[in-house]
Amino acid sequence: MPDQIPFVDYLVLGDQPHLVANECTSCGAHFFDRRNACASCFATEFKKVDVPTEGEVRAFTIVSMAAPGIPVPFVSATIDCQGTSVRANVINVDATPDAITLGMKVRLATYVVGSDAAGVDAIGFGFEPAA
């Protein structure tokens, strides 16, 4: 049994973690969930493509209220990864308007979401400021 599993099926773990999207073979639209048809052109053929691990913040909000047990504040953002729009949290940064800016360069980062009784870690992803 693996020591780590991805929290979502479109996160690929390993030496170079990355996201994988379903690309419409007709119009090139990218989707992270399973599709019967493209929401852009209605075609039905898709292929798997790697999503770049670096991008920039296009929109963000600082969340200050959440369900019980969810630490706040945190930053939820839309990240443009060279044309693929990814919704994710910005992690490893202060959740303040001074620390987050539109156009900020970020890169994919993984972290342990939790562990089960057998010691298997569930791995999630977010984006952190690029150095």
Rosetta constraint file for C-alpha pairs under 8 A:
AtomPair CA 2 CA 120 HARMONIC 6.96 0.50
AtomPair CA 3 CA 119 HARMONIC 7.01 0.50
AtomPair CA 3 CA 120 HARMONIC 4.72 0.50
AtomPair CA 3 CA 121 HARMONIC 6.19 0.50
AtomPair CA 4 CA 120 HARMONIC 5.40 0.50
AtomPair CA 4 CA 121 HARMONIC 4.64 0.50
AtomPair CA 4 CA 122 HARMONIC 5.86 0.50
AtomPair CA 4 CA 123 HARMONIC 6.63 0.50
AtomPair CA 5 CA 13 HARMONIC 7.76 0.50
AtomPair CA 5 CA 120 HARMONIC 7.24 0.50
AtomPair CA 5 CA 121 HARMONIC 6.31 0.50
AtomPair CA 5 CA 122 HARMONIC 5.08 0.50
AtomPair CA 5 CA 123 HARMONIC 6.01 0.50
AtomPair CA 6 CA 11 HARMONIC 5.91 0.50
AtomPair CA 6 CA 12 HARMONIC 6.96 0.50
AtomPair CA 6 CA 13 HARMONIC 6.79 0.50
AtomPair CA 6 CA 122 HARMONIC 5.69 0.50
AtomPair CA 6 CA 123 HARMONIC 4.82 0.50
AtomPair CA 6 CA 124 HARMONIC 6.35 0.50
AtomPair CA 7 CA 11 HARMONIC 7.49 0.50
AtomPair CA 7 CA 113 HARMONIC 7.69 0.50
AtomPair CA 7 CA 122 HARMONIC 5.43 0.50
AtomPair CA 7 CA 123 HARMONIC 5.32 0.50
AtomPair CA 7 CA 124 HARMONIC 5.22 0.50
AtomPair CA 8 CA 124 HARMONIC 7.30 0.50
AtomPair CA 10 CA 19 HARMONIC 5.50 0.50
AtomPair CA 10 CA 20 HARMONIC 5.12 0.50
AtomPair CA 10 CA 21 HARMONIC 6.74 0.50
AtomPair CA 10 CA 32 HARMONIC 6.48 0.50
AtomPair CA 11 CA 17 HARMONIC 7.19 0.50
AtomPair CA 11 CA 18 HARMONIC 5.97 0.50
AtomPair CA 11 CA 19 HARMONIC 4.66 0.50
AtomPair CA 11 CA 20 HARMONIC 6.50 0.50
AtomPair CA 11 CA 124 HARMONIC 7.96 0.50
AtomPair CA 11 CA 125 HARMONIC 7.70 0.50
AtomPair CA 12 CA 17 HARMONIC 5.45 0.50
AtomPair CA 12 CA 18 HARMONIC 5.36 0.50
AtomPair CA 12 CA 19 HARMONIC 5.93 0.50
AtomPair CA 12 CA 20 HARMONIC 7.13 0.50
AtomPair CA 13 CA 17 HARMONIC 4.54 0.50
AtomPair CA 13 CA 18 HARMONIC 6.91 0.50
AtomPair CA 17 CA 108 HARMONIC 7.96 0.50
AtomPair CA 17 CA 110 HARMONIC 7.70 0.50
AtomPair CA 18 CA 50 HARMONIC 7.02 0.50
AtomPair CA 18 CA 51 HARMONIC 6.72 0.50
AtomPair CA 18 CA 52 HARMONIC 7.36 0.50
AtomPair CA 18 CA 53 HARMONIC 6.04 0.50
AtomPair CA 18 CA 108 HARMONIC 7.27 0.50
AtomPair CA 19 CA 50 HARMONIC 6.05 0.50
AtomPair CA 19 CA 51 HARMONIC 5.33 0.50
AtomPair CA 19 CA 52 HARMONIC 7.68 0.50
AtomPair CA 19 CA 53 HARMONIC 7.51 0.50
AtomPair CA 20 CA 32 HARMONIC 7.25 0.50
AtomPair CA 20 CA 48 HARMONIC 6.39 0.50
AtomPair CA 20 CA 49 HARMONIC 5.53 0.50
AtomPair CA 20 CA 50 HARMONIC 4.56 0.50
AtomPair CA 20 CA 51 HARMONIC 5.59 0.50
AtomPair CA 21 CA 30 HARMONIC 5.85 0.50
AtomPair CA 21 CA 31 HARMONIC 5.50 0.50
AtomPair CA 21 CA 32 HARMONIC 4.88 0.50
AtomPair CA 21 CA 33 HARMONIC 7.89 0.50
AtomPair CA 21 CA 48 HARMONIC 5.70 0.50
AtomPair CA 21 CA 49 HARMONIC 5.44 0.50
AtomPair CA 21 CA 50 HARMONIC 6.41 0.50
AtomPair CA 21 CA 51 HARMONIC 6.59 0.50
AtomPair CA 22 CA 30 HARMONIC 5.54 0.50
AtomPair CA 22 CA 31 HARMONIC 5.12 0.50
AtomPair CA 22 CA 32 HARMONIC 6.04 0.50
AtomPair CA 22 CA 33 HARMONIC 7.51 0.50
AtomPair CA 22 CA 34 HARMONIC 7.57 0.50
AtomPair CA 22 CA 46 HARMONIC 5.82 0.50
AtomPair CA 22 CA 47 HARMONIC 5.53 0.50
AtomPair CA 22 CA 48 HARMONIC 4.77 0.50
AtomPair CA 22 CA 49 HARMONIC 6.36 0.50
AtomPair CA 23 CA 28 HARMONIC 5.50 0.50
AtomPair CA 23 CA 29 HARMONIC 5.54 0.50
AtomPair CA 23 CA 30 HARMONIC 4.56 0.50
AtomPair CA 23 CA 31 HARMONIC 6.51 0.50
AtomPair CA 23 CA 46 HARMONIC 5.24 0.50
AtomPair CA 23 CA 47 HARMONIC 5.27 0.50
AtomPair CA 23 CA 48 HARMONIC 6.10 0.50
AtomPair CA 23 CA 49 HARMONIC 6.48 0.50
AtomPair CA 24 CA 28 HARMONIC 4.77 0.50
AtomPair CA 24 CA 29 HARMONIC 5.30 0.50
AtomPair CA 24 CA 30 HARMONIC 6.57 0.50
AtomPair CA 24 CA 38 HARMONIC 6.39 0.50
AtomPair CA 24 CA 43 HARMONIC 7.13 0.50
AtomPair CA 24 CA 44 HARMONIC 7.56 0.50
AtomPair CA 24 CA 45 HARMONIC 6.04 0.50
AtomPair CA 24 CA 46 HARMONIC 4.55 0.50
AtomPair CA 24 CA 47 HARMONIC 6.70 0.50
AtomPair CA 25 CA 43 HARMONIC 7.90 0.50
AtomPair CA 25 CA 45 HARMONIC 5.76 0.50
AtomPair CA 25 CA 46 HARMONIC 5.37 0.50
AtomPair CA 25 CA 47 HARMONIC 6.65 0.50
AtomPair CA 26 CA 41 HARMONIC 7.63 0.50
AtomPair CA 26 CA 43 HARMONIC 6.39 0.50
AtomPair CA 26 CA 45 HARMONIC 7.41 0.50
AtomPair CA 27 CA 40 HARMONIC 7.62 0.50
AtomPair CA 27 CA 41 HARMONIC 6.70 0.50
AtomPair CA 29 CA 38 HARMONIC 7.54 0.50
AtomPair CA 29 CA 40 HARMONIC 6.95 0.50
AtomPair CA 30 CA 84 HARMONIC 6.44 0.50
AtomPair CA 31 CA 35 HARMONIC 7.84 0.50
AtomPair CA 36 CA 44 HARMONIC 6.10 0.50
AtomPair CA 37 CA 42 HARMONIC 5.15 0.50
AtomPair CA 37 CA 43 HARMONIC 5.48 0.50
AtomPair CA 37 CA 44 HARMONIC 4.46 0.50
AtomPair CA 37 CA 45 HARMONIC 7.49 0.50
AtomPair CA 38 CA 42 HARMONIC 4.45 0.50
AtomPair CA 38 CA 43 HARMONIC 5.30 0.50
AtomPair CA 38 CA 44 HARMONIC 6.25 0.50
AtomPair CA 51 CA 81 HARMONIC 6.88 0.50
AtomPair CA 51 CA 84 HARMONIC 7.05 0.50
AtomPair CA 52 CA 81 HARMONIC 5.67 0.50
AtomPair CA 52 CA 82 HARMONIC 6.76 0.50
AtomPair CA 53 CA 81 HARMONIC 6.96 0.50
AtomPair CA 53 CA 107 HARMONIC 5.58 0.50
AtomPair CA 53 CA 108 HARMONIC 5.12 0.50
AtomPair CA 54 CA 81 HARMONIC 5.95 0.50
AtomPair CA 54 CA 82 HARMONIC 7.99 0.50
AtomPair CA 54 CA 105 HARMONIC 7.38 0.50
AtomPair CA 54 CA 106 HARMONIC 5.79 0.50
AtomPair CA 54 CA 107 HARMONIC 4.24 0.50
AtomPair CA 54 CA 108 HARMONIC 6.30 0.50
AtomPair CA 54 CA 130 HARMONIC 7.92 0.50
AtomPair CA 55 CA 79 HARMONIC 6.13 0.50
AtomPair CA 55 CA 80 HARMONIC 5.26 0.50
AtomPair CA 55 CA 81 HARMONIC 4.21 0.50
AtomPair CA 55 CA 82 HARMONIC 6.43 0.50
AtomPair CA 55 CA 105 HARMONIC 5.86 0.50
AtomPair CA 55 CA 106 HARMONIC 5.43 0.50
AtomPair CA 55 CA 107 HARMONIC 6.22 0.50
AtomPair CA 56 CA 79 HARMONIC 5.44 0.50
AtomPair CA 56 CA 80 HARMONIC 5.39 0.50
AtomPair CA 56 CA 81 HARMONIC 6.79 0.50
AtomPair CA 56 CA 102 HARMONIC 7.72 0.50
AtomPair CA 56 CA 103 HARMONIC 5.26 0.50
AtomPair CA 56 CA 104 HARMONIC 5.27 0.50
AtomPair CA 56 CA 105 HARMONIC 4.46 0.50
AtomPair CA 56 CA 106 HARMONIC 5.55 0.50
AtomPair CA 57 CA 77 HARMONIC 6.66 0.50
AtomPair CA 57 CA 78 HARMONIC 6.05 0.50
AtomPair CA 57 CA 79 HARMONIC 4.66 0.50
AtomPair CA 57 CA 80 HARMONIC 6.43 0.50
AtomPair CA 57 CA 101 HARMONIC 7.29 0.50
AtomPair CA 57 CA 102 HARMONIC 5.35 0.50
AtomPair CA 57 CA 103 HARMONIC 5.02 0.50
AtomPair CA 57 CA 104 HARMONIC 5.34 0.50
AtomPair CA 57 CA 105 HARMONIC 6.72 0.50
AtomPair CA 57 CA 106 HARMONIC 7.20 0.50
AtomPair CA 58 CA 77 HARMONIC 7.43 0.50
AtomPair CA 58 CA 78 HARMONIC 5.60 0.50
AtomPair CA 58 CA 79 HARMONIC 5.69 0.50
AtomPair CA 58 CA 80 HARMONIC 6.34 0.50
AtomPair CA 58 CA 102 HARMONIC 5.65 0.50
AtomPair CA 58 CA 103 HARMONIC 6.05 0.50
AtomPair CA 59 CA 77 HARMONIC 5.57 0.50
AtomPair CA 59 CA 78 HARMONIC 5.20 0.50
AtomPair CA 59 CA 79 HARMONIC 7.37 0.50
AtomPair CA 59 CA 102 HARMONIC 6.36 0.50
AtomPair CA 60 CA 75 HARMONIC 6.73 0.50
AtomPair CA 60 CA 76 HARMONIC 5.62 0.50
AtomPair CA 60 CA 77 HARMONIC 4.05 0.50
AtomPair CA 60 CA 78 HARMONIC 6.28 0.50
AtomPair CA 60 CA 102 HARMONIC 7.66 0.50
AtomPair CA 61 CA 75 HARMONIC 5.82 0.50
AtomPair CA 61 CA 76 HARMONIC 5.51 0.50
AtomPair CA 61 CA 77 HARMONIC 6.41 0.50
AtomPair CA 62 CA 73 HARMONIC 6.48 0.50
AtomPair CA 62 CA 74 HARMONIC 5.72 0.50
AtomPair CA 62 CA 75 HARMONIC 4.61 0.50
AtomPair CA 62 CA 76 HARMONIC 6.42 0.50
AtomPair CA 62 CA 95 HARMONIC 6.34 0.50
AtomPair CA 62 CA 96 HARMONIC 7.24 0.50
AtomPair CA 62 CA 97 HARMONIC 7.91 0.50
AtomPair CA 63 CA 72 HARMONIC 6.65 0.50
AtomPair CA 63 CA 73 HARMONIC 5.35 0.50
AtomPair CA 63 CA 74 HARMONIC 5.35 0.50
AtomPair CA 63 CA 75 HARMONIC 6.07 0.50
AtomPair CA 63 CA 76 HARMONIC 7.01 0.50
AtomPair CA 64 CA 72 HARMONIC 5.39 0.50
AtomPair CA 64 CA 73 HARMONIC 4.58 0.50
AtomPair CA 64 CA 74 HARMONIC 7.00 0.50
AtomPair CA 65 CA 72 HARMONIC 6.50 0.50
AtomPair CA 65 CA 73 HARMONIC 7.29 0.50
AtomPair CA 66 CA 70 HARMONIC 5.99 0.50
AtomPair CA 66 CA 71 HARMONIC 7.62 0.50
AtomPair CA 66 CA 72 HARMONIC 6.91 0.50
AtomPair CA 73 CA 95 HARMONIC 6.03 0.50
AtomPair CA 74 CA 89 HARMONIC 7.35 0.50
AtomPair CA 74 CA 90 HARMONIC 7.64 0.50
AtomPair CA 74 CA 91 HARMONIC 7.82 0.50
AtomPair CA 74 CA 95 HARMONIC 5.38 0.50
AtomPair CA 75 CA 89 HARMONIC 5.48 0.50
AtomPair CA 75 CA 90 HARMONIC 5.38 0.50
AtomPair CA 75 CA 91 HARMONIC 7.34 0.50
AtomPair CA 75 CA 95 HARMONIC 5.73 0.50
AtomPair CA 76 CA 87 HARMONIC 7.51 0.50
AtomPair CA 76 CA 88 HARMONIC 5.94 0.50
AtomPair CA 76 CA 89 HARMONIC 4.34 0.50
AtomPair CA 76 CA 90 HARMONIC 6.22 0.50
AtomPair CA 77 CA 87 HARMONIC 5.86 0.50
AtomPair CA 77 CA 88 HARMONIC 5.59 0.50
AtomPair CA 77 CA 89 HARMONIC 5.72 0.50
AtomPair CA 77 CA 90 HARMONIC 6.59 0.50
AtomPair CA 78 CA 85 HARMONIC 6.53 0.50
AtomPair CA 78 CA 86 HARMONIC 5.66 0.50
AtomPair CA 78 CA 87 HARMONIC 4.63 0.50
AtomPair CA 78 CA 88 HARMONIC 6.47 0.50
AtomPair CA 79 CA 85 HARMONIC 5.71 0.50
AtomPair CA 79 CA 86 HARMONIC 5.05 0.50
AtomPair CA 79 CA 87 HARMONIC 6.24 0.50
AtomPair CA 79 CA 88 HARMONIC 7.26 0.50
AtomPair CA 80 CA 84 HARMONIC 5.72 0.50
AtomPair CA 80 CA 85 HARMONIC 4.81 0.50
AtomPair CA 80 CA 86 HARMONIC 6.41 0.50
AtomPair CA 81 CA 85 HARMONIC 6.25 0.50
AtomPair CA 81 CA 86 HARMONIC 7.11 0.50
AtomPair CA 88 CA 125 HARMONIC 7.64 0.50
AtomPair CA 88 CA 126 HARMONIC 5.49 0.50
AtomPair CA 88 CA 127 HARMONIC 6.95 0.50
AtomPair CA 89 CA 126 HARMONIC 5.09 0.50
AtomPair CA 89 CA 127 HARMONIC 6.40 0.50
AtomPair CA 90 CA 126 HARMONIC 5.70 0.50
AtomPair CA 90 CA 127 HARMONIC 4.81 0.50
AtomPair CA 90 CA 128 HARMONIC 5.54 0.50
AtomPair CA 90 CA 129 HARMONIC 7.81 0.50
AtomPair CA 91 CA 126 HARMONIC 5.96 0.50
AtomPair CA 91 CA 127 HARMONIC 5.86 0.50
AtomPair CA 91 CA 128 HARMONIC 5.14 0.50
AtomPair CA 92 CA 128 HARMONIC 5.79 0.50
AtomPair CA 92 CA 129 HARMONIC 7.64 0.50
AtomPair CA 93 CA 99 HARMONIC 6.89 0.50
AtomPair CA 93 CA 128 HARMONIC 7.01 0.50
AtomPair CA 93 CA 129 HARMONIC 7.31 0.50
AtomPair CA 94 CA 99 HARMONIC 5.99 0.50
AtomPair CA 94 CA 100 HARMONIC 8.00 0.50
AtomPair CA 95 CA 99 HARMONIC 6.80 0.50
AtomPair CA 95 CA 100 HARMONIC 7.33 0.50
AtomPair CA 96 CA 100 HARMONIC 6.60 0.50
AtomPair CA 97 CA 101 HARMONIC 7.17 0.50
AtomPair CA 100 CA 104 HARMONIC 7.02 0.50
AtomPair CA 104 CA 129 HARMONIC 7.29 0.50
AtomPair CA 105 CA 129 HARMONIC 6.07 0.50
AtomPair CA 105 CA 130 HARMONIC 5.56 0.50
AtomPair CA 106 CA 127 HARMONIC 5.79 0.50
AtomPair CA 106 CA 128 HARMONIC 5.23 0.50
AtomPair CA 106 CA 129 HARMONIC 4.32 0.50
AtomPair CA 106 CA 130 HARMONIC 4.55 0.50
AtomPair CA 107 CA 127 HARMONIC 5.20 0.50
AtomPair CA 107 CA 128 HARMONIC 5.50 0.50
AtomPair CA 107 CA 129 HARMONIC 6.37 0.50
AtomPair CA 107 CA 130 HARMONIC 5.50 0.50
AtomPair CA 108 CA 125 HARMONIC 6.90 0.50
AtomPair CA 108 CA 126 HARMONIC 5.97 0.50
AtomPair CA 108 CA 127 HARMONIC 4.50 0.50
AtomPair CA 108 CA 128 HARMONIC 6.48 0.50
AtomPair CA 109 CA 125 HARMONIC 5.64 0.50
AtomPair CA 109 CA 126 HARMONIC 5.43 0.50
AtomPair CA 109 CA 127 HARMONIC 5.36 0.50
AtomPair CA 109 CA 128 HARMONIC 6.24 0.50
AtomPair CA 110 CA 123 HARMONIC 6.46 0.50
AtomPair CA 110 CA 124 HARMONIC 5.59 0.50
AtomPair CA 110 CA 125 HARMONIC 4.30 0.50
AtomPair CA 110 CA 126 HARMONIC 6.30 0.50
AtomPair CA 111 CA 123 HARMONIC 5.56 0.50
AtomPair CA 111 CA 124 HARMONIC 5.46 0.50
AtomPair CA 111 CA 125 HARMONIC 6.17 0.50
AtomPair CA 112 CA 121 HARMONIC 6.20 0.50
AtomPair CA 112 CA 122 HARMONIC 5.83 0.50
AtomPair CA 112 CA 123 HARMONIC 4.65 0.50
AtomPair CA 112 CA 124 HARMONIC 6.17 0.50
AtomPair CA 113 CA 121 HARMONIC 7.27 0.50
AtomPair CA 113 CA 122 HARMONIC 5.43 0.50
AtomPair CA 113 CA 123 HARMONIC 5.55 0.50
AtomPair CA 113 CA 124 HARMONIC 5.76 0.50
AtomPair CA 114 CA 121 HARMONIC 5.79 0.50
AtomPair CA 114 CA 122 HARMONIC 5.45 0.50
AtomPair CA 114 CA 123 HARMONIC 7.57 0.50
AtomPair CA 115 CA 119 HARMONIC 5.67 0.50
AtomPair CA 115 CA 120 HARMONIC 5.39 0.50
AtomPair CA 115 CA 121 HARMONIC 4.36 0.50
AtomPair CA 115 CA 122 HARMONIC 6.03 0.50
AtomPair CA 116 CA 120 HARMONIC 5.55 0.50
AtomPair CA 116 CA 121 HARMONIC 6.78 0.50
